[in-house]
Amino acid sequence: MTTTSKSENHDGLKIINAGFFRTATKSMARAYQILGFKTHHGLLEDVLLSPWTGIEQAAEATWPAVRGWGSPERPPFERSDWDALWGDKYDAVTDLASPFVPQLIRAYPNAKVIIVQRDFDSWWASFKPELLDRVMPQPMATISGWICWYVMGTRAVHAMRKVHFGFFNARTPEEIELHARDSYEAYYREIRKMVPEQRKLEYTMGDGWEPLCEFLGVDVPVGIPFPRENDRASHSEEAGKRTRRFVMGLVKVAVPCVVGLTAVVGGWNLRSNKNNGPSQSSNLTQTNVPNLE
């Protein structure tokens, strides 16, 4: 897939946060923002306005097996495609870009890469209930996905499913769980192998500002503690807020539709009654109402 982008001399992304979902991506995004970098993170913007269609296309281009019925075959994304998705708009990318870090490293060979990895077991205990279970095929997620797309016009659930099935080389939620550890560890091995020492920083939450600022060549913020956001409790609270915003958005879209439909049906019935006359209407009523005596 090739789309219009800036010239090839455009620097594009300066920072690639190489930490998968639920590895302090929101805290890191806040840190990059404080340091003056324009940063994309799904929870720092309106989640429904994130580039879900582009992310879904990136998933299909990266892992062709996740293409749905009727989806066109997509060649691997090129630099111009990543520019259109993030590179033309942001200095740094975090959570929603994290599944594509190896591809982004190839597309932006001058970007600095900050590697943030949690122990697998603690990560999985957070990732599965807080993110994976919310998008995998099950009644509520399926309903949410249908409403998101057909009512609100966003492919969020569809995109996230394809990303996770592709990343974990799986076709079912059960296969994701079977492949999770190997896929997670292989992801970090590949990143470490790809990036030369001078372009990567191994960062652990708690290291503070100094190593990050030294690596990025910026001053340490004075009097500002390093951000700590989106722990499991706050993530659940934030998910609840997103759900409420989702419901309110649905109401705003659905209510006018229901009112309009009611008006159309009411007008049609009124017209029918006028055309049929009272005696015919009475006969219809007598015919359609069951005898309860």
N, C-alpha and C positions, 0 to 999 in steps of 0.2 A: 504494500500500500504506500503510495507517495502523495503527499499533500503539499500545498504551498507553505513555504516557511521563509524566514529571513535568509540573508546571504550565507554562504558557507563560512564566512569569516566571523559570523556571530558566535560569541563564546558559549552561549547556551548555559547549561547547568554548571554551577560552580561547586556545589556540594551534593553528594549522593549519600543519603543516610542508609547504610547497609544494615538495617535491623528489621526483621520481619514484624508483622503485626504483633502487638502486645509485648514489645521489647522497649518500652519507654519512648515510643515514637512521638507522643504528644509533648513530653518534657523536652526532648531534643528539638522539636520544631519550635517551641517557645524560646529555647536558648538561641537558635539561629536567628529568630526574629529580633530578640534583644540585641544581638550582635550586628544587626543592620541588614540581614539577608532576607529577601522576599521569599517566603517559604510556603510550600503547599502541604497541608495536612487536612485530611477529610473532616476532622472534628473541629477545626478552627475556621471552617467555612460552612455555609449551608450545605448539609450532606446531600440534599436532593439536587443541588446545583453542581456537584462534582462531575467531571467529564465521564460519566458512566458508559456512554456509547463508545467513546474512544478506548476506555479501559477494556470493555468487552471485545472490541476489535483487536486490541493488543493481545489479549488472552488467546483469541482464535489464531492470531498470527504466530504466537510463540508456541502454543500447544495445539496443533491442528485437530487432535482427537476430540477437543471439547466443542467443536463446531456443532451447532444445532441443525435440525432438519431445515433445509432450504437456505442455510447460511453459505455465502460464497467462499470459495477457497481463497485464503489470504497469504501472500508471501510474507516473509519476515519483515518486521518494521525496519525502516531506514532512519537515518538521522532526521530527515525532514518530518517523519511521522512523530518521532519523540519530541521534536521541536513544537509541533502543532499541539501535542498533548500537554507538555509541561515546559520544555526548554525555552520557548519564546516568552514565557510569562513569569518564570520563577528562577531564583538563584539556587534554591535548595528544594529537594523533594524528600518525603518521608513515607508515611504509612501506605497510601494507595499505590505508590511507585515501588514499594519494597519487593513484590514478587518478581519485578523486572530488573532488579539491580544488575545482574550480569549483562543484560542487553544494554542497559544505560551506560555501564562502564565502557563498553565497546563504542557506543555512540558519542560519548563525551570523554575522550582520552585525557583531557587536561583537568577534569573534575577531581576534587579531593573526596576521598571515601572514608567515612567514619563508620567503623564496624561496632555494632552493639549486639551482643549475644547473651542470652540468658541460659542458665542450665535447662536442659530439655524438660525435665519433669516438672519444674516449677512453671516453666513457660506453658506447657501443654495444659496444666491444671487451670491456667488463666485463659488461654486461647480458646479451648474447646467450648466451654459454656458461654463465654462472653462474646465470642465472634462466630465461630464455626457453626454452632448449633442454631444460631439465629438466621442463617441463610441456607442451610441444607434442606433438602426436600422433606417437609413435614407439614401438617395442615396449616399452621399459622404462617410459616415462611412462604408457603405456596400462595396463600391468600394475599399476603403482603406483596409478593412479587407481582401477582396479577393486578392488584390495585395500583401499585407503583407504575406499571407500564401502561395499562389500558385506561386508567383514570387520570394519573398524574404525569404520565409521559416520561418517566425515568426508568432506566434499565439497571438500577442499583442491585437488586437481588440477583437478576440474571448474570450480571457481570461478576459479582462476587462468587457465585457458584462456579462459573467457568474458571475463574482465577484459581480457586482452591482445588478443583478437580485436576486442573493442569499442573499446578505446582506440586501436588502430591502424587501425580501420575496415577490417578484413580478414576473409577467410574461410579463408585458408590461411597456413601459415608463410611461404611465399614472398611473399605479399601483405604480410605484416607487414614483411618486410625492405624491400620496395619503398616502403612508406609511412612507415617508421620516422623518418627525418629530419624530414619535414614534420609528422608528428603530434607529435613531441617538441618541435619549435620552436613549433608552434601552441599547444600546451598552455601553455607559459610566456608567450607573447604574450597569451593570453586572461586568464591570472591577473594579469599586470601591468596590463592594461587594467581589470580588474574592481575592483581594490583601491585605495582612496585612499592617498596618500602617507603619511599619519599612521598607517595601519594595516599597513604592509608594511615589511619589512627585507630588503634584498638582502645575503645572507650568503655569504661564500666561506670554505671550510675554510682555516684558518690565520689568520683574523681574531681568534681568541681570544675571551675572555669579555666584554671591555668593550662592544663594540657590541651584543651580544646582551642583556647584562644591562641596559644603558641603555634599550634598546627595550622590554624586558619590565618595567622598573621594579623590579628586584631588585638586591641587593648582589652584587658580584663575589666568588666563592668564594676564600677565602684558602688558599694553599698547595695548591690542587688544579689540576693541569694540565687543559686542555680535552681531553675524551675523543677518542681516535683509535682507532676500532674497525672491524673488518669490511672490511679491505682485501681484495684479491683472494685472497691466500694464506689469510688467516684465514677468509674466506667459504667457500672450498673445504673447509677443515678443519671448519668448522661444519656444512657440508652433509653431510660424511661422518659427523659425530656424529649429525645428525638421521636419516640413513639407518640408522645402527646402532640408534638408539632406535626407529625405525619397525619394523625387523626384530624387535627384542626384543618390541615391542608386539604384532606379528603372531604371534610364537611363543606369547606368553601367551594370545592369543585362539584360535589354531589348535590348539595341543596338546590342550587339553581337548575340543575338538570331535572331533579324530581319535581320542582315547582313548574318548570316548563312542560314536563310530560303530563303533569296533573291538569294544567291549563288546556293542553291539546286534547286530552281525553275528555275533560269536562265539556269543552266546546263541541267536540264530536257528538257526545251524548245529547247535548242540548239541541243540536241540529237534527239529530235522528228523531228525537221526541217531537220536534216541531213538524218534521216531514211525515211521521207516522200517525200523529194525532193522538188524542187522549184515549180513545176507545181501544186502539191497537196496542197502546202502551199498557192499558189495563189488562188486555187479554194476554200480553206477553208476561206480565207479572203473575197472573193467575196460572199460566202454564209452567213458569219456571220455579215457582215457590212450592216446595213439597207440602202435601197435606199432612199436618201434624195432629189432627184430631183423632 
